[in-house]
Amino acid sequence: MQFNYVINCQVLRIGSEGWRKGKLNIEVCILSLNPNLNQIYLEFHPEEFIEYDSLLDDICKIIAEN
């Protein structure tokens, strides 16, 4: 049996201030023949994108100019 849940949540960011909003995808897999193999998967999807290094912007500008 497999169950999927998606809930809104907030995660405290380690090494940074504040909470990060997003959605938590929870997948539960239950095996009736061998309960020792039951599994739970958690995946967090943040609402906002992580800011990337401005060096990438500089590289894109150089490539666009050539």
C-alpha positions as CSV (number, residue, x, y, z in Angstrom):
1,M,0.0,0.0,0.0
2,Q,1.2,3.5,-0.8
3,F,-0.1,6.8,0.6
4,N,0.8,10.3,-0.6
5,Y,0.2,13.5,1.4
6,V,1.1,17.1,0.5
7,I,0.8,19.7,3.3
8,N,1.8,23.3,3.7
9,C,4.5,23.8,6.3
10,Q,7.4,25.9,7.4
11,V,10.9,24.7,8.0
12,L,13.5,26.3,10.3
13,R,16.6,27.0,8.2
14,I,19.8,25.8,10.0
15,G,22.6,28.4,10.0
16,S,20.2,31.1,8.9
17,E,17.5,33.3,10.4
18,G,13.8,32.6,10.0
19,W,11.5,30.0,8.7
20,R,11.1,28.9,5.1
21,K,7.6,28.3,3.7
22,G,6.8,25.5,1.4
23,K,5.1,22.2,0.9
24,L,6.0,18.9,2.4
25,N,5.4,15.8,0.3
26,I,5.0,12.7,2.5
27,E,5.0,9.2,0.9
28,V,4.3,6.2,3.0
29,C,4.9,2.7,1.7
30,I,3.6,-0.2,3.7
31,L,4.4,-3.8,2.9
32,S,2.1,-6.3,4.6
33,L,4.4,-9.3,3.9
34,N,7.5,-7.7,5.6
35,P,6.8,-4.8,7.9
36,N,10.6,-4.3,8.4
37,L,10.7,-2.9,4.9
38,N,8.1,-0.1,5.4
39,Q,9.4,3.2,4.2
40,I,8.6,6.9,4.6
41,Y,9.9,9.5,2.2
42,L,9.9,13.3,2.9
43,E,10.5,15.9,0.3
44,F,10.4,19.7,1.0
45,H,9.5,22.1,-1.9
46,P,10.2,25.7,-0.9
47,E,7.9,28.5,-2.1
48,E,10.7,30.8,-3.2
49,F,13.8,29.9,-5.1
50,I,17.2,30.0,-3.4
51,E,19.2,33.0,-4.5
52,Y,22.2,31.9,-6.6
53,D,25.6,33.4,-6.7
54,S,25.9,36.6,-8.7
55,L,28.9,35.1,-10.4
56,L,26.5,33.1,-12.5
57,D,24.9,36.4,-13.7
58,D,28.3,37.6,-14.7
59,I,29.1,34.4,-16.7
60,C,25.7,34.7,-18.5
61,K,26.4,38.3,-19.5
62,I,29.8,37.3,-20.8
63,I,28.4,34.5,-22.9
64,A,25.6,36.7,-24.2
65,E,28.1,39.4,-25.3
66,N,30.1,36.8,-27.4
